[in-house]
Amino acid sequence: MHDTSTEAHVPEIWAGTDAGKAHHHCVVIDAEGRRLLSRRVANDETELLKLISDVLELGDEVTWAIDLNAGGAALLIALLVIHDQRLLYIPGRTVHHASGSYRGDGKTDAKDAFVIADQARMRRDLHPMQTGDEVAVDLRILTARRYDLAADRTRAINRLRAQLLEYFPALERAFDYSRSKAGLLLLTGHQTPAALRRTGKNRLVTWLKNRKVRGAEGVAATALEAAEAQYTAVPGEKLAAAMVVKLAREVMALDEEIAETDRLIEGRFREHRHAEVITSLPGIGPLLGAEFIALTGGDMDAFGTPDRLAGVAGLAPVPKDSGRVSGNLHRPRRYSRRLLRVFYLSAQVAARCCPVSKTFYDRKRAEGKGHKQAILALARRRLNVLWALIRDRRTFTLGAPATEAAAA
């Protein structure tokens, strides 16, 4: 009897793409690593569709790999998802370290694309890319925007404090401008020692009350105490004070935009199918829940197991054995720091407000672990719980069900 299984088999191929803003470079290889196609294409729908069609003509079993998961690669990713293509994500840092073992010293788009394709062919630890549903995509955009706004706010406050320190150090020490809205508002009207002394306590209190500042008397007293500590006018004070006004207003404007973004995030997060399940776990509110959805796509099937998710979040230690030394574990070098932040911050809150989490945390401290190690251990356990809750589509409750979920 003639065996046709070999003839019917379609060889698997790998398509690696070095993504850019205006152009991408794609290299396709077979199981032996031979190049079947190498092409530079514009980041344009027509050309990308033509590329996908040409690659699919080379073989039906195609594994695509790319070094970006957003930005300039978004259109190509969307087209591959629409065509039901298997797509892997290889971080740029991984490509950079791997390229040193390939022939050729120069860094070219074609070489990087080949490295991406070859790594996808050989490795089994790469994460399949999921675009997520519409809500998850919106949350990714919104949380990224909030992250940028928070970074801008931190930079503006640091510049404000540095500027204020140059000519009025006593007032710089008087308020925590990262938390004190009253301190920022004060700076929009009064920035120098002499100006504060001329205003006097009564008029300063009235000025603050008219702007609805809580504890106006205390704020005024603190500011005037700082003014009484300095009678010297530092050179450049006038211009520096004008810069402080601009920076204080910038921080206040950023606070308003962050608050508006938070409202958008919470409203969109509430529309996600897992929102109620996620926020039922103590310590996770709408913002951290939205961050979790944005970073994972809300689809646990894409990770396969909670251990895989823990690895992505940096909560699963990897071995660092050498020679006769074994059992030496450490946190992986490549992991999502934002996802780790979600679990770490929520574990910190839960260790104070959730009886189950507090008991677990206290037990780890009693075992000799430091605060950070105990929180990380709790975060790892809570990841298992959250995984089980999403899998079973049920909310968290104290008692036996939570214990079972943690052990899952």
N, C-alpha and C positions, 0 to 999 in steps of 0.2 A: 504494500500500500504506500502510495506516494505521500510524504510528509510535506504539507504546505505551510506549517506554522512559521518557518523561517521566512518564507516569501511574504507572508501576511504581516510580519512584524515591521512596524515603522520605527526606525531608530530615533531615540530621544536626542534633542538638540538643546543648546543653551544659548540664550541671547543676552549679552551683557550690554548695558547702556550707560555711558558716561554722560550724565545730564548737565545741561548748561542753560543759560537764560535764553539765548537766541538760537542755539543749535545743540543737537545731541549727536553722539557718535555711538553706533551700534556695531558690535562684533558678534557673529554667530559661530559656534564651534560644535563639533560632534563629540561622541563619547571618547574618542582618542585625542581630543584637543585640537583637531585640524580646523582651520578657519574655513567656513563656508560662505561668509559674507562679511564685509567691512564697509560701512557706509556712514557718511556724515549727512544728517538731515536737519532741515530747519524745524524750529518749534512751531509747526503749523499743522493744522488738522489734516489737510490734504496729503502732505508729505508723510505724516506719521501713519495715516491709514494705508498709504502705499507701502511703507516699511513693514507694517504688520502683515499685510497681504503677502508680500514677498517672503517674509520669514516663514509664514505658515505653509507656503509652497515647498519649503525645504523639508518639512516634517510636521506631522500632526501633533506630536508630543513635544511641546516647546515649554521650557522653563525660562521665564524672563527674570532678569535681575537688574537692579538700578541702585545708584548711590545717593539718591535724594528721595525723600518721602513727601515733599511739598514744593512750594515755590515754582521754579521753572519746569519741574517734572510733573506738575499737577495734570496737565492736559494729556500727556502720554499715559499716565497712570489711569486716568478716567477712561481712556479709549481701551486700554488693556482689560480693565474690569468689565466694560461693556461687552467685550469679545470673549469673556469667560476665560481669560488667560491666567495661568499660575504665575504669580509675581513675588519675588523675594526682594527684601531690602538689605543692602550691604552698606553700612555706614562708611563715609569717606575716610575716616581714620583707619578702618580695617583695610580698605583698598590701599591706602598709603603704606601701611606696614607690610602688606603682602607683596606690593610691587617690587620691593627690594630683592626678592628672590627670583624675579623674572629677568630674562635676557634684555639687555639694553639699559643704559643709564639715563637716557632722556625721559622726561615726563611728557607724554603726548596723550591726546584724547583717545587715539586708537589703542595705545598700550593699556590705558586704564580700563577701556571697555573690554579688552581681552582678559585682563586680570579679573574683572567683575564676573565675566562669563565663566572663567575657569574656576574661580572660587565657588560659584554656584554649582558647578559640576562636581566638585570634590567634597564640599562641606555639607554636613547634615545638621548644623546648629543655627542655620539662618532662619530669620523670622519671616513668615509669609506676610505680605502686606495686605491690609484691609482698609478700604477707604471709609468704611462705616456708613451708617445711614445719614439722612439729611440733618437730623438733630445733632449727631456726633460731629459732623463736619462743621456745622455752625458753632458748636461749642469749642472746637479746636481754634477757629478764627477768633472767637470772643476771648477765650482764655489767653491766647497768644497776645492779643491786644492789651489785655489787662496786665500781663507780665511786662510788656514794654512800658506801659504807663507807670507801673510801680518802680521800674528801674529808673525812668526819667524823674520820678518824684524823689527817689533817694539821691540821685545826682544833684538835683536842684537844692535839696536841703543841705547837702554837703558843701555846695558852693556858697549858699547863704551863710552857713556857720563860719566858713573860712573867711568870707568877706567881713562879717560882723566882728570876728576875732581880731582883725587887723586894726580896728579903730575903737571898738567898744567891747572888750573881753568880758566885762562884768555882766552885760546884757546877754552875751552869747551863752554864759553859764546859767543865766537865770531861768530859762525855759527849755523844755525838751520840744524842739520845733517839729520833730517827727510825730508828736502826739498832741501837742498843744495848739489847737486852733486859735485860742485866745492870744498866744504869743505871736502867731503869724499875723493876726489882725492888728495887733498893737504896732507891728513893724510897718504896716501900710500907712500909718499916720505919725509915728514917733520913732525916730531911729538914733538920735544922738543924746548924750547926757544933758547938754545945755537945753535942748528943746523939751525934754521931759521935765527938767526943773522949772522952766518957765511956765509950763502948762499947769503944774501943781496937782495935788491929789484930787481935789474936788472936781475940777474940770476934766481931769483924766478919767475919773470914775464915771462922770456923766457921759463922756465920749464913748466909753466902752459899753455902758448900759444902752445907749441909743443904738448900738450895733448888736444888741442882744447877747452880750458876753456874760456867761455864767461866772459868778464869783468875781464881779468887777472890782470890788474893793481889794481883794487879795491880789489880783493881777496888777492893779495900780500900785499897791504897796511894794510888790516885788520889783516892778520896773523902776520906781523912784529910789528904792534902796540901791539898785545898781547904778542909777544916775548920781547918787550922792558919793559913790565910791570912786568917781573919776571926774576931775575938773580940767584935765588936760585935753586940748583938741589936737588930735593926731593929724599930720599933713595928709591931705587927700580925703579928709573926712566927708566933705560935702558930696563928692562924686561917689564915694563908697556907700554913703547913705542912700543915694539915688538908686544904686545897683541893688541894695538890700530890698528896697521897695518893690522893684521889678521881680526879684526872685521870690519874695513873699507872695506876691500876687500870682506868680507862676505856680507855686506849690498849691495855693488855694484853688486855682483853676484845675490843676491835675486832680485834686481831691474830689472836685465835683464830677469830673469825667470818669474817675474810677468808680464813684458811687453810681453813676448812670450805667456804666458797663456792668457793675455787679447786679443791678436790677435786670438788665438784659440777659445776663448769664443765668440768673435764678429762674426767670420766666421761661427761657428755652429749656433749661435742665428739667423743669417740672413736666415738660412734654415728652421726655424720654420714657420708654417702657420700663426701664429699671430704676427710675428715680426714687420711687417709694421704697423699693428693696434696699437700695444703697444708703439712703438717709436713715433707714431704720437701725443701722449699725451705729452705736454710740460713738460720737467723736467725728462723724462725717456729716457736714452740713451741705447746703447747696453748692457752695464754691468749691470745696474739695471734691464733692461728688461730680461736679461738672468737669473738673480737671481730670478725674479718673476716666470719665467717658471720653473726653477729648484725646487722652493719651492711649487709650486701649480700643477706641471705636465702639465700646460697649458690647463687643462680641467675644465672649470667652472661648468660643470654639476655635478662634484664630490662634489661641495659645495652646490648646490641647489639654494641658494639665496645670494645676496651680503651681507646681514646681517650676514650670516654664515661665509663668507670669512672675514668680518670685525672682527668677534669674534676671528677667528684664528689669525688674524694680530694684535690683541690687540687694535683695534680701536672702538670696540663696548663696551661701559661701561655696567657693570652688577650691579644689585641692591645690596646694603648692608644695608637693612632695619633691624631694631631691635626694638621690642616693638611697641611703638606709633610713632617711627621715620620712616618716609617713604620718598621715593624719593632720598635716599642717594646712589649715583652711584659712582663706581670706576672702574679702569681698571682691567680686570681679571688677576688672578695670573699666569695662564697657557696660554701662547700664544707664537707664533713664533716671537722671537725678530728680526730675520733676515728679516722676511716679513714686520714687522713694520718698520724696517730700510729702506726698499725699498720705502715705501710710504712716510715716514717722510723726507728722503733726497730729493726725487723728488718734494715733496711739497715745501721744502725750495727753491729749484731752481725755481719752477714755480711761487712762490710768488714774485720773482724779474723780471722774463722774460715774463710771460704770463699775458696779461691784465685782463682776466677773473679771474684768480687765485689771482692776486694782488688786484683786487676790493673786492673779497670775504675776503681776509686776512685783508685788511684795515677796512672792516666793522666789523669784529670780534674784532679787536683792539679797534675800536670806541665803541664797546659794553662793553669794560672794561676787555677783556681777555688779558692775558700776551702773549708774543711771542710764547712760547711753546704750550699753549692751542690753540692759533689761527692756528698754523701750524698743530696740530693734527686734528682740525676741518676741515681744508682744505684737509688734507690727507684722512679723512673719505669721504668727498664729491668727491674727485678725484677717490677713490675706486669705488664709484657708477658709475662714468663716464666711467672708464676703463671696468667695468663689462658690461655696456650697449654697448660699442664699440665692445667688443669681441663677445657679444651675437648677435649683428646686423651685424658683419663682415664689419665694415666701419671705416674709419679713422677719427680722431678728426679734427673738423673745428671750428673756432671762430664764435659765433653767436647763433642763435636759436637752431640748432641741439645739441650743447653742453649743453645748458640749459635743453633741454628735456632729454638728457642722464643722467644728474646729478639728475634729479627728478625721474628717473626710479627706 
